[in-house]
Every structure is written in C-alpha cells, then in structure tokens.
Amino acid sequence: MMLYPPMADLVEKVGSRYLLVNIIARRAREIAADAEENGCALEKKPVSTAIDEVYTGKLILSSFEENIEPSENSEF
C-alpha cells in the first residue's frame, strides 16, 4: 500500500515524527472546530486536510523554541 504524501517527506518538512503528529492533530482540531462553529460540512477529513497543508507548505512550524526558556538546573 502506497501512502501519499510519503511519511518521510512530511517528517523532513517538520523535523521529527513527534512534532508532525502534534502539529497535524492540533490543526485538525482547529479545522473541525471551525467547521462546527460555522455549520459547514467538510469535504475531507480534518486530518487529511492538515496533512495536505503540511505537505504543500501552507502550514509551517513556527519557532516554538523561542517560547521555551531553559531552567537554571538544565544541562543543555
């Protein structure tokens, strides 16, 4: 079975599988909530739409690292 878009391409755009799953899940929830709020039917499942957005570059990962401040005890 061939998956489209390829998982390797999606991971390459985001950086890790963990981030990819979180980004897609968060965006899918936003899409579903917006559709429910506006009372419109979706043509595709929210997860499929979120995956397409990542693959086409419409959804990009903003630098979340700026919001994370290391603690004084961290070794990083």
Secondary structure by P-SEA (a helix, b strand, c coil): ccccccaaaaaaacccaaaaaaaaaaaaaaaaaaaaaacccccccaaaaaaaaaaacccccccccccccccccccc
